[in-house]
Amino acid sequence: MARWEPDARGRLMLAALALYTERGYEQTTVADIAQRAGVTERTFFRHFTDKREVLFDGSATLQSTVVAAIADAPSDALPLDVIGAAMERAAVSMQDRRDFARQRAAIIAATPSLHERELLKLATLSTAAATALQTRGVPPVPAALAAELGVAVFKVAFEQWISDSPDFPTCIRAALAELSALHRA
């Protein structure tokens, strides 16, 4: 094992994704990941609480991006416009990680034990967005509805992005347009 190489966290993430793809999530151990990354298990646990968290490491960043975008929106903007712009900002921040997002989504889809954690991540995002909207003065029920719709738009656009569209923000705008069309129908 090498004495020290930079970016242990990044190497651990790449090693985990490769191993989850090759062997499956359930068949991969922390020891396997650490060995592939050229670090000790102790180093793994300095960066992640468990092997699942490698896949959910960006959740806090996603949430803070959405909450900041909501806070930054013009004060006269409508709640759905605010949440749409927040989801688009999140998409912009994720745009250069499409390959990672594709691999991550495939691993989660193939691993039933990870589905619950993915749903929890999205529910936490919705709650944070609703709270941020309420901070702007949006009443609780409209804030919760707008936040849930925003997360639904994010999910639909994310699936389109990793499947066949190279531009995540465009997918967000298209999903928002579809939502708007539903309202008018």
Backbone bond lengths (Angstrom), bond angles and torsions (degrees), N, CA, C in turn:
res aa  C-N    CA-C-N  psi(-1)  N-CA   C-N-CA  omega(-1)  CA-C   N-CA-C  phi
1 M - - - 1.448 - - 1.533 108.49 -
2 A 1.316 115.70 135.03 1.462 120.26 -179.46 1.519 110.06 -63.58
3 R 1.321 114.69 151.40 1.460 120.22 -178.92 1.525 111.13 -64.40
4 W 1.328 116.21 -50.39 1.469 118.93 178.04 1.512 109.15 -163.41
5 E 1.296 116.48 132.41 1.457 122.58 173.48 1.519 106.94 -131.67
6 P 1.327 117.52 146.78 1.468 120.13 -179.20 1.525 112.74 -69.05
7 D 1.323 115.06 163.76 1.454 124.78 175.33 1.527 114.08 58.96
8 A 1.302 116.23 51.60 1.463 120.05 177.73 1.527 110.75 -59.03
9 R 1.320 118.04 -40.22 1.468 121.43 -179.29 1.531 110.46 -60.18
10 G 1.310 116.72 -47.85 1.464 120.71 179.33 1.515 112.10 -63.18
11 R 1.312 116.75 -41.39 1.459 120.35 178.35 1.522 110.93 -65.29
12 L 1.323 116.60 -39.10 1.470 120.26 177.39 1.532 110.98 -62.87
13 M 1.319 116.70 -42.06 1.465 120.06 179.36 1.529 110.92 -63.79
14 L 1.321 116.41 -45.67 1.466 119.93 179.48 1.532 111.10 -63.88
15 A 1.309 116.26 -42.45 1.462 120.41 179.28 1.528 110.68 -62.85
16 A 1.314 116.48 -44.16 1.466 120.18 -179.72 1.528 110.84 -62.42
17 L 1.318 117.14 -47.43 1.463 119.67 179.58 1.520 111.57 -59.26
18 A 1.323 115.88 -44.46 1.470 119.59 179.68 1.529 110.78 -61.61
19 L 1.314 116.80 -45.54 1.466 120.40 -178.77 1.524 112.06 -68.50
20 Y 1.326 117.41 -41.06 1.466 119.73 178.06 1.523 110.13 -61.33
21 T 1.326 116.36 -37.47 1.459 120.97 179.70 1.529 110.82 -71.11
22 E 1.319 116.69 -43.00 1.468 121.52 -178.30 1.524 112.60 -71.06
23 R 1.331 116.72 -49.69 1.466 121.96 -170.87 1.518 114.24 -104.95
24 G 1.309 116.21 -22.99 1.455 121.04 -171.29 1.520 109.47 102.05
25 Y 1.315 115.33 151.29 1.459 121.09 -178.21 1.527 111.93 -61.23
26 E 1.325 116.12 -50.07 1.468 120.99 -175.16 1.529 112.36 -63.76
27 Q 1.318 117.10 -30.28 1.464 120.68 -176.59 1.533 113.13 -87.30
28 T 1.313 117.40 -3.09 1.467 121.48 -178.55 1.525 109.51 -100.70
29 T 1.324 116.56 132.91 1.466 121.16 178.58 1.522 110.32 -105.42
30 V 1.308 115.20 164.10 1.468 120.41 174.35 1.523 109.63 -60.12
31 A 1.314 117.06 -39.05 1.472 120.35 178.22 1.530 110.69 -59.92
32 D 1.332 117.17 -41.05 1.465 121.02 177.70 1.529 110.80 -60.65
33 I 1.322 115.59 -45.97 1.465 120.81 -178.53 1.527 110.30 -62.94
34 A 1.312 115.90 -48.11 1.468 120.28 -179.55 1.527 110.96 -59.67
35 Q 1.315 115.71 -44.89 1.469 119.65 -179.63 1.529 110.36 -61.48
36 R 1.319 117.35 -46.26 1.468 120.95 -179.50 1.524 110.96 -62.16
37 A 1.339 117.39 -35.33 1.465 121.78 -179.17 1.523 112.58 -82.10
38 G 1.322 116.99 -10.51 1.463 120.45 -179.82 1.516 113.91 77.59
39 V 1.345 115.92 31.79 1.471 120.86 178.77 1.527 108.60 -131.90
40 T 1.308 115.49 176.64 1.463 120.19 177.37 1.529 109.95 -89.90
41 E 1.320 115.70 163.64 1.470 119.79 174.41 1.528 110.27 -60.17
42 R 1.292 116.31 -35.55 1.463 120.13 178.96 1.532 110.63 -60.18
43 T 1.328 116.42 -40.53 1.462 120.23 177.06 1.523 110.31 -64.17
44 F 1.334 116.67 -40.53 1.468 119.36 176.40 1.530 109.82 -54.49
45 F 1.324 116.74 -48.33 1.462 120.37 -175.86 1.526 113.20 -73.68
46 R 1.293 118.34 -11.87 1.470 120.29 170.83 1.526 110.30 -73.18
47 H 1.311 116.02 -26.31 1.462 120.80 -176.73 1.522 113.90 -101.82
48 F 1.325 117.85 -32.25 1.462 121.74 -175.19 1.526 109.84 -137.92
49 T 1.328 116.16 144.14 1.465 119.63 179.92 1.523 111.90 -74.83
50 D 1.328 116.76 -30.67 1.460 121.26 176.46 1.523 108.96 -160.28
51 K 1.316 117.26 176.06 1.460 120.73 -174.23 1.529 112.47 -68.18
52 R 1.301 117.46 -22.76 1.465 122.09 177.52 1.522 111.55 -67.02
53 E 1.329 116.36 -37.20 1.459 120.43 -174.28 1.528 114.09 -67.09
54 V 1.333 117.08 -17.31 1.461 120.02 174.38 1.529 109.30 -58.54
55 L 1.310 116.63 -36.59 1.458 121.98 -177.82 1.523 113.54 -80.95
56 F 1.316 117.14 -18.16 1.462 121.03 -175.59 1.527 112.75 -116.74
57 D 1.303 115.93 16.95 1.458 122.62 -176.00 1.532 112.99 -60.24
58 G 1.314 118.52 -32.72 1.460 121.52 -176.52 1.511 114.99 -85.76
59 S 1.321 118.60 1.38 1.465 121.25 -176.35 1.523 112.98 -59.11
60 A 1.304 117.19 -44.54 1.469 120.46 -178.57 1.526 110.89 -65.74
61 T 1.319 116.61 -38.02 1.467 120.38 178.58 1.519 110.45 -66.82
62 L 1.321 116.63 -43.61 1.464 120.76 177.20 1.523 110.18 -58.22
63 Q 1.317 116.11 -47.75 1.461 120.39 -179.13 1.526 111.52 -62.30
64 S 1.317 117.84 -44.80 1.468 119.41 -179.12 1.523 111.40 -66.67
65 T 1.329 118.10 -33.14 1.465 121.50 176.29 1.520 110.81 -63.79
66 V 1.327 116.37 -45.73 1.464 120.81 -179.72 1.527 110.60 -65.53
67 V 1.313 117.43 -46.21 1.469 121.05 -178.91 1.531 110.70 -63.14
68 A 1.322 117.69 -41.64 1.474 121.24 178.29 1.528 110.78 -64.20
69 A 1.314 117.27 -40.50 1.468 120.66 179.27 1.529 110.97 -64.56
70 I 1.317 116.28 -38.38 1.468 120.08 177.33 1.526 109.61 -64.41
71 A 1.311 116.60 -44.27 1.468 120.61 179.77 1.529 111.72 -64.58
72 D 1.326 117.21 -33.43 1.465 122.07 -176.89 1.526 114.09 -81.49
73 A 1.319 117.84 -11.39 1.467 121.22 -175.45 1.523 111.10 -65.36
74 P 1.327 116.44 151.11 1.471 119.32 176.82 1.531 110.91 -56.52
75 S 1.310 115.99 143.10 1.466 120.67 -174.14 1.527 112.79 -64.23
76 D 1.319 118.50 -24.17 1.457 120.50 -178.70 1.534 113.38 -94.65
77 A 1.332 117.72 4.39 1.466 121.15 -178.62 1.526 110.38 -72.49
78 L 1.321 115.64 144.28 1.465 121.86 178.09 1.533 110.16 -73.02
79 P 1.333 117.66 149.21 1.465 120.46 -176.79 1.527 114.59 -52.73
80 L 1.346 118.47 -42.76 1.469 119.49 179.73 1.523 111.94 -67.89
81 D 1.325 116.99 -34.02 1.467 119.61 175.91 1.520 110.67 -67.87
82 V 1.317 116.02 -38.64 1.463 121.13 178.81 1.523 110.34 -63.81
83 I 1.324 116.45 -48.82 1.468 119.41 -177.46 1.524 110.41 -68.44
84 G 1.316 117.84 -35.24 1.466 120.60 176.98 1.519 111.46 -63.11
85 A 1.326 116.33 -44.58 1.466 120.05 178.22 1.531 110.94 -65.40
86 A 1.320 116.77 -34.94 1.469 120.33 178.82 1.523 110.64 -66.68
87 M 1.311 116.95 -42.03 1.463 119.87 178.67 1.528 110.92 -67.97
88 E 1.317 116.34 -34.98 1.471 119.28 176.86 1.531 110.30 -66.07
89 R 1.334 117.42 -40.23 1.465 119.56 177.00 1.525 110.85 -62.87
90 A 1.323 116.18 -39.85 1.473 119.51 176.84 1.525 110.29 -61.89
91 A 1.328 116.55 -41.21 1.467 120.78 179.42 1.526 110.84 -62.89
92 V 1.320 116.86 -41.36 1.470 120.58 177.83 1.529 109.78 -60.12
93 S 1.319 116.45 -42.00 1.470 120.13 -178.05 1.526 112.53 -67.97
94 M 1.324 117.06 -21.49 1.465 121.49 -178.02 1.530 112.83 -98.92
95 Q 1.301 117.92 -9.56 1.459 123.07 -169.67 1.522 113.67 -51.64
96 D 1.322 117.73 -41.01 1.473 120.00 -176.21 1.535 113.17 -81.88
97 R 1.322 117.78 5.58 1.472 121.13 -179.04 1.533 111.48 -115.07
98 R 1.301 116.56 30.31 1.466 120.44 -176.08 1.532 112.35 -61.09
99 D 1.325 117.93 -44.07 1.462 119.75 -179.61 1.524 111.16 -61.48
100 F 1.344 116.04 -44.62 1.465 120.00 176.67 1.528 109.84 -59.87
101 A 1.337 116.70 -45.73 1.470 121.19 -178.15 1.522 111.24 -61.14
102 R 1.318 116.98 -40.34 1.467 120.86 178.49 1.529 110.83 -63.20
103 Q 1.328 116.12 -48.69 1.467 119.60 -179.94 1.514 111.01 -61.57
104 R 1.322 115.75 -45.76 1.457 121.61 -178.93 1.521 110.37 -59.30
105 A 1.330 117.04 -47.03 1.465 121.48 -179.36 1.524 111.22 -61.79
106 A 1.315 116.93 -40.58 1.474 120.45 179.69 1.525 110.88 -65.26
107 I 1.329 116.67 -40.51 1.467 120.72 179.46 1.528 110.08 -65.24
108 I 1.318 116.89 -44.78 1.468 120.57 179.93 1.529 110.29 -64.71
109 A 1.327 117.19 -43.40 1.466 120.61 179.61 1.525 111.69 -61.30
110 A 1.324 117.25 -33.60 1.465 121.79 -177.65 1.527 113.12 -85.77
111 T 1.338 117.19 -3.78 1.463 120.59 -173.31 1.525 110.43 -127.37
112 P 1.325 118.41 95.63 1.459 120.83 -177.98 1.532 114.24 -53.32
113 S 1.314 117.53 -33.39 1.471 119.35 -178.73 1.529 112.65 -67.67
114 L 1.323 118.16 -13.32 1.470 121.20 178.08 1.530 112.89 -94.99
115 H 1.316 117.64 -13.47 1.462 121.13 -177.46 1.527 111.52 -59.46
116 E 1.322 115.86 -43.60 1.472 120.00 -178.70 1.529 110.80 -61.25
117 R 1.316 117.72 -42.27 1.470 121.25 -179.38 1.528 110.33 -64.90
118 E 1.320 117.31 -37.59 1.467 120.86 177.69 1.526 110.56 -65.43
119 L 1.326 117.01 -42.74 1.463 120.57 177.52 1.524 111.44 -64.28
120 L 1.317 116.88 -39.30 1.461 120.85 177.45 1.527 110.84 -62.78
121 K 1.333 116.89 -41.59 1.464 121.10 178.07 1.526 110.45 -58.92
122 L 1.325 117.03 -45.01 1.458 120.57 -179.21 1.528 111.82 -69.28
123 A 1.318 117.45 -37.70 1.469 120.61 177.29 1.524 110.93 -65.22
124 T 1.317 116.69 -38.92 1.466 121.18 177.74 1.524 110.47 -65.45
125 L 1.327 116.68 -39.55 1.467 121.21 176.92 1.522 110.25 -62.53
126 S 1.323 117.29 -44.33 1.458 121.12 179.26 1.530 111.68 -62.37
127 T 1.322 116.59 -43.50 1.470 120.38 178.92 1.522 111.02 -62.93
128 A 1.323 117.38 -42.85 1.467 121.06 179.15 1.525 110.82 -64.59
129 A 1.333 117.20 -40.46 1.467 121.03 179.07 1.527 110.47 -66.06
130 A 1.327 116.85 -41.90 1.468 120.28 178.66 1.528 110.78 -62.97
131 T 1.311 116.41 -42.18 1.472 120.51 178.07 1.522 110.44 -62.66
132 A 1.326 117.11 -42.07 1.462 120.85 178.92 1.527 111.09 -64.49
133 L 1.317 116.97 -38.42 1.470 120.17 176.65 1.527 110.60 -66.31
134 Q 1.320 117.34 -40.04 1.464 120.19 177.65 1.520 110.94 -63.61
135 T 1.320 117.24 -35.68 1.460 121.17 177.35 1.533 110.25 -61.56
136 R 1.321 116.53 -29.83 1.468 122.11 177.29 1.525 111.92 -78.50
137 G 1.337 117.29 -6.41 1.454 120.86 179.59 1.518 114.56 103.60
138 V 1.323 117.70 4.35 1.464 120.66 177.65 1.535 107.34 -75.89
139 P 1.329 117.62 130.12 1.471 119.84 178.94 1.533 111.63 -59.41
140 P 1.329 117.66 156.51 1.468 121.35 -173.62 1.531 116.17 -54.68
141 V 1.323 118.77 -46.50 1.472 119.40 -176.84 1.527 111.27 -67.59
142 P 1.330 119.86 -50.32 1.466 118.34 176.63 1.540 112.79 -61.12
143 A 1.326 116.61 -34.59 1.471 119.87 178.24 1.530 110.23 -64.21
144 A 1.328 116.89 -44.42 1.463 120.52 179.72 1.522 111.37 -65.17
145 L 1.341 116.33 -41.92 1.470 119.50 178.42 1.525 111.62 -63.65
146 A 1.317 117.00 -45.76 1.466 120.39 179.45 1.524 110.83 -62.24
147 A 1.322 117.02 -41.76 1.467 120.77 -179.88 1.525 110.94 -64.63
148 E 1.327 117.48 -44.51 1.464 120.63 178.59 1.523 111.36 -63.06
149 L 1.332 116.61 -41.41 1.456 119.57 177.22 1.530 110.86 -64.55
150 G 1.319 116.38 -38.79 1.461 120.24 177.88 1.519 111.78 -61.89
151 V 1.315 117.38 -42.86 1.465 121.12 178.53 1.529 109.96 -66.93
152 A 1.331 117.43 -38.24 1.465 120.38 176.95 1.533 110.50 -62.47
153 V 1.319 116.96 -43.20 1.470 121.26 176.47 1.523 109.72 -60.51
154 F 1.320 116.85 -43.99 1.466 121.23 179.51 1.531 110.14 -59.56
155 K 1.326 117.14 -47.51 1.472 121.45 -178.42 1.523 111.81 -61.19
156 V 1.324 116.64 -47.48 1.467 120.79 -179.24 1.526 110.20 -64.12
157 A 1.310 117.07 -45.36 1.469 121.16 -179.97 1.524 111.16 -65.62
158 F 1.323 117.10 -38.21 1.460 121.31 178.50 1.528 110.48 -60.36
159 E 1.322 117.18 -46.13 1.467 121.22 178.97 1.520 111.11 -60.79
160 Q 1.316 116.35 -41.87 1.463 119.83 178.49 1.535 110.12 -65.01
161 W 1.318 116.60 -43.27 1.465 121.75 -178.40 1.523 111.72 -60.68
162 I 1.321 117.17 -48.28 1.468 118.08 -177.22 1.522 112.39 -75.13
163 S 1.347 116.84 -17.79 1.458 119.91 -179.93 1.520 113.15 -85.28
164 D 1.338 115.26 -52.57 1.459 115.58 -170.04 1.523 116.54 -151.08
165 S 1.293 119.31 6.29 1.458 119.86 -177.85 1.522 110.66 -121.72
166 P 1.312 117.93 128.90 1.461 119.20 -177.31 1.531 114.80 -77.47
167 D 1.334 117.93 -10.51 1.462 119.14 -174.05 1.530 111.16 -122.38
168 F 1.321 116.09 107.45 1.459 121.83 -177.64 1.528 112.34 -64.03
169 P 1.352 119.83 -46.65 1.471 118.66 178.63 1.534 113.07 -56.91
170 T 1.331 116.87 -36.85 1.465 119.96 177.28 1.525 110.21 -64.29
171 C 1.316 117.25 -37.96 1.466 121.37 177.18 1.520 110.85 -63.34
172 I 1.313 116.88 -39.80 1.474 120.93 177.54 1.525 109.34 -62.15
173 R 1.334 116.98 -48.95 1.462 120.38 -179.05 1.534 110.92 -61.13
174 A 1.331 117.32 -39.66 1.467 120.68 178.96 1.523 111.14 -65.22
175 A 1.317 117.48 -41.86 1.471 120.78 178.65 1.524 110.68 -65.73
176 L 1.333 116.58 -38.61 1.470 119.96 176.38 1.532 110.91 -63.92
177 A 1.317 116.84 -39.20 1.462 120.94 178.32 1.532 110.03 -64.12
178 E 1.320 117.04 -40.62 1.467 120.63 177.34 1.528 110.82 -63.82
179 L 1.323 116.22 -40.94 1.470 120.42 177.71 1.530 109.94 -62.10
180 S 1.295 116.38 -43.50 1.459 121.01 179.25 1.531 110.37 -63.46
181 A 1.330 116.76 -40.13 1.470 120.77 178.24 1.524 110.97 -63.88
182 L 1.314 117.42 -36.77 1.469 120.78 176.77 1.511 111.17 -61.66
183 H 1.304 115.81 -38.41 1.468 121.42 -179.30 1.515 110.65 -65.58
184 R 1.327 116.47 -36.26 1.463 120.74 -178.62 1.526 112.78 -81.80
185 A 1.319 117.60 -18.74 1.477 120.80 -174.78 1.508 112.88 -70.02
